[in-house]
Structures are given as C-alpha cells and as structure tokens.
Amino acid sequence: MANEILTDRGGPILQRAKIVLSFRGSGWLTGSISTSDVRRAFDAALASPYLSHLVQYRGIRRAEIVFVIEDPRNLGQLGPDPRKFVAGNIWLIADEEIKNVARVASRARPPEDNEEVFYLAVVSQDPIPIVVEQVNASGYHDKFDEDGRTVFYGVLLHQSAGTVEESWHYLPSVFSHELVEACTDPDVKSGFILNTVGELCDMDEDRAVQLPGFEHEVKLSVYWSELERTAVAPTTYSLRVALGKRSTEVIPSVQAAIQGTSVREAILAGCNP
C-alpha cells in the first residue's frame, strides 16, 4: 500500500461519536455470548489506544457508548440464501428494518446538545442473518434523513451458533471496522477515502490483540494511518501521532513540542476526548 492516496472529500465526520447500541435477536438469549459480555469487549476496545490514530483526521477523538437497548425479537424472514452459500433457509433482513431499529433507538436516546450519535444494531440470530441489500456484508453503516436531521446508523450481523472464540474474534473486528469508517465517512460518500481500497478499513484485515482489563483475546480491524503510511490497529499511544507528526519527521525537542506538559498529558490531550 505504499502508493496509497488518501483524500479528504470534506464531508461530515463523527468527531466525538456517541454510540447507541441496539442488541436485537433471539441469539442473545440462546447463543454462547451475552450482551453484557459484548458490551465489555466493546468498552475495552474504546478505552484502549485503538482509535488514537483517528485524531489525524480532523481531530476525531475516542468514541463512547452512551445507551444500550435490548430486544430479543428476531428481524427479517426465513428464506433461501441468495448467495447460494447455505443449503437451507437463512434470515433475510431488509435495510429498512435496520433503519427502523435506529428510529426506535433515536427516540429512546435522541442526540443531546449537538451530539454526533451513531445508532448501531448488533443482531444475533440463527441461522445466519444477512441484509438483502448488502448480501456480502458482515456489517455496514449509512445514513438517512428524517424529521429535519440526519441519522447515522449501522449494523453488525452475528450467527449465534458460533463458538465463544469465534464470537470474541468476530464481533469486535466488525464493530471496530464499522466504527472507524462511520467516524471518518459517516455518509459513505464525502468523508475520507483511499484511492485503491475505498474507506479506511476496507483492507479487510484484522489483528488479534489482548485488551487491557479484558480476559479474552479479540480481533480488531486495521485502518489506514496517513501519518504512519500503513495500516494500524494501535495497542499503544504514539506521541508523534498526538502531535500530528509523520514517522519521518524529526522532532528536535520533545519538551518544546509538548509545551511543558508531561508526555503522558500531551498524548492523552491529543488523542482522547
């Protein structure tokens, strides 16, 4: 990816995203992993340095989960797999149903004081659920306009019959992928984009990490760091990134660069809310 070209198309970003999670589907009652477990995994990823490299993209800071809704009702209808991957029936969900989940969530937790809210449905059902307008997607994000405002929404699709290990690897990976892209290109047309792959996580790679305070190994999606000129899934903070410096730039004096604060304070001030 040495020749990758990043373009900022100047559209909206989610600079300080507030996440509203909507857990949907009977899989959260019958599967091997609970909503509370998933919430802990997502919180651990958000509390880690993972999103810290997003500060280079117009000052995007760490996102935060602010509200959770649980509804065990399944979405969609059972029917033949249009991809021809599964011989039997699967759950076929319409994008409008995902929008309806976001509508319910936005009424339960509307934006406060010009907040940038991302309404994310986390669907767990068995057999495998897919969205018919996005048949090959494990998750996606988009937006719609309603009642004079723009609603940014997304979905993660999980098959509840998967093993615990599969779920720990899969769910944080798709969550981190969609969150990074929702922050950097929430309307899927006018944010940050790469010339060869598309949005910042569209390399479709992830890395196994051990998050602080979380007992299970998880996987997080890599994303493009223009300052590093490579794909990253940060597990440590970088003073260079906090200062907006490329890896090739010389910093003559760290003390002058951080303006008298400690390195820790400079990093946290540069990367976190």
URBEL-V264062 format. One record per pair of residues at least 4 apart in sequence whose ideal C-beta (glycine too) atoms are under 8 Angstrom apart, sorted by the first residue. I is the first residue (numbers start at 1). J is the second residue. Records with the same first field share a line. If there is no record, write none. Layout:
I: J  J
This chain:
1: 196  197  203  224  230  231
2: 229
3: 196
4: 194  195  196  197  224  229
5: 194  195
6: 192  193  194  195  224  226
7: 192  193  194  195
8: 57  58  191  192
9: 189  190  191  192  193
10: 190
11: 185  187  189  190  191
12: 150  186  187  190  191
13: 57  58  60  183  184  185  186  191  192
14: 60  63  116  118  152  182  183  186
15: 58  59  60  61  116  183
16: 60  61  62  63  64  115  116  273
17: 63  64  116  117  118  179  182  183
18: 63  64  66  111  115  116  117  118
19: 63  64  65  66  117  118  120  179
20: 65  66  67  68  69  105  106  108  109  117  118  119  120
21: 39  42  65  67  68  69  120  122
22: 68  69  71  101  102  104  105  119  120  121  122
23: 28  35  38  68  69  70  71  122  124
24: 28  71  72  73  74  75  101  121  122  123  124
25: 72  73  74  75  123  124  125  129  158  160
26: 30  72  73  74  124  125  126  160
27: 31  123  124  125  126  158  159  160  161
28: 34  35  70  72  124  160
29: 72
30: 126  160
31: 124  126  158  160  161  162  167
32: 160  162  163  164  167
33: 37  38  164  167  168  171
34: 38
35: 39  68  70  122
36: 40
37: 41
38: 42  122  171
39: 43  65  68
40: 44  214
41: 45  168  171  172  211  214  216  218
42: 46  65  172  175
43: 47  65
44: 48  211  212  213  214  218
45: 50  172  175  176  211  218  220
46: 50  51  62  63  64  65
47: 211  212  213
48: 211  212  234  235
49: 234  235  236  237  271
50: 176  220  233  234  235
51: 60  61  62  63  179  180  183  234  271
52: 62  234  237  238  241  242  267  271  272
53: 223  225  227  228  232  234  238  241
54: 60  61  180  183  184  223
55: 59  60  61  241  242  244  270  271
56: 225  226  227  241  244
57: 183  184  192  226
60: 183  184
61: 271  272  273
62: 271  272  273
63: 118  179  183
64: 273
66: 109  117
67: 105  108  109
69: 104  105  108  109
74: 91  125
75: 91  93  97  98  101  123  125  129
76: 91  92  93  94  97  125  129
77: 91  92
78: 89  90  91  92  127
79: 89  90  92
80: 89  90
81: 85  86  87  88  89  90  130
82: 92  132  135
83: 130  135  136
86: 90  127  128
88: 127
89: 127
90: 127  128  129  130
91: 125  127  128  129  130
92: 130  132
93: 97  98  123  129  130  131  132  157
94: 98  131  132  133
95: 99  131  132  133  134  142
96: 100
97: 101
98: 102  121  131  153  155
99: 103  144  151  153
100: 104
101: 105  119  121  153  155
102: 106  119  121  144  151  153
103: 107  146  151
104: 108
105: 109  119  121
106: 110  111  117  119  151
109: 117
110: 117
111: 115  116  117  149
116: 152
117: 152
118: 141  152  153  154  179  182  183  186
119: 151  152  153  154
120: 153  154  155  156  175  178  179
121: 153  154  155  156
122: 155  156  158  171  175
123: 129  155  156  157  158
124: 158  159  160
125: 129  158  159  160
126: 159  160  161
127: 159  161
128: 157  159
129: 157  158  159
130: 134  135  137  157
131: 135  137  140  155  157
134: 140
137: 157
138: 156  157  170  174
139: 154  155  156  157  174  175  177  178
140: 154  155  178
141: 152  153  154  155  178  181  182  186  188
142: 152  153  154  187  188
143: 150  151  152  153  186  187  188
144: 150  151  153
145: 149  150  151
146: 151
150: 187
152: 182  186  187
154: 178  182
156: 171  174  175  178
157: 174
158: 162  167  170  171
162: 166  167  170
163: 167
164: 168
165: 169
166: 170
167: 171
168: 172  216  217  218  219
169: 173  206  208  217  218  219
170: 174  219
171: 175
172: 176  218  219  220
173: 177  206  218  219  220  221
174: 178  221
175: 179
176: 180  201  206  220  221  233
177: 181  201  206  221
178: 182
179: 183
180: 184  200  201  221  223
181: 185  199  200  201  202
182: 186
184: 191  192  199  200
185: 189  190  191  192  193  199  200
186: 191
187: 191
188: 199
191: 199
192: 199  200
193: 198  199  200
194: 198  199  200  202  224
197: 202  203
198: 202
200: 223  224
201: 221  222  223  224
203: 222  224  231
205: 221  222  231
206: 219  220  221  222  233
207: 219  220  222  233
208: 217  218  219
209: 217  218  219  220  233  235
210: 214  217  218
211: 218  235
214: 218
220: 233
221: 233
222: 231  232  233
223: 231  232  233
224: 230  231  232
225: 229  230  231  232  241
227: 240  241  244  245  246  247
228: 232  241  246  247
229: 246  247
234: 238
237: 241  242  267  268  271
238: 242  267
239: 243  254  258  263  266  267
240: 245  246  247  249  251
241: 245  270  271
242: 266  267  269  270  271
243: 251  257  258  266  270
244: 270
245: 249  251  257
251: 257
252: 256
253: 257
254: 258  263
255: 260
257: 266
258: 262  263  265  266
259: 266
261: 265  266  269
262: 266
263: 267
264: 268
265: 269
266: 270
267: 271
268: 272
